[in-house]
Amino acid sequence: MKKFTFIAVLLTSFLLLSKRSDAQDYKTAVGLKFGGYENGPSIKYFMDANTALEGIVGIRNHGVVFTGLYELHQGAFNTANLKFYYGFGAHVGSVGKGVYKRFGSDDNVYNDSHVLLGADAVLGLEYKLPDAPFAFSLDLNPRVELATGPFFDLAPGLGLKYTF
């Protein structure tokens, strides 16, 4: 049932999207990303009007995770400064002794360190304030953990960015 709901929301989002945007409102953004697993600094750089690279350093309980994402952006819902984005990437990191919590599941306790390695996707909305150098994003980050899994998780995320 959860898989059906996820697919229905994804398809509905694609159907409601407007045509691709002709320009992006900024070239680079730095900020903070608050996620289901990690919180930490992020940077986004637009290679062209609709294609961006995003890097996130996620700090978590007893560990750190580095995530890189390739994102495609386009206008959403015929609303100025609102962009829909989607993409893919990967993560690598480590978690030390203590509790390793998977979002939406029971806690797993490990007695030693583990490497985290896997594939990521992203699906979200971003709004750039029209007269200020700030952007806000809300996204879903489905990922497959391969090193300590395999298992699949779906983590929500909130981003606050300064744009220039």
Secondary structure by P-SEA (a helix, b strand, c coil): caaaaaaaaaaaaaaacccccccccccbbbbbbbcccccbbbbbbbcccccbbbbbbcccccbbbbbbbbbbbbbccccccbbbbbbcccccccccccccccccccbbbbcbbbbbbbcccccccccccccccbbbbbbbbbbbbcccccbbbbbbbbbbbccc
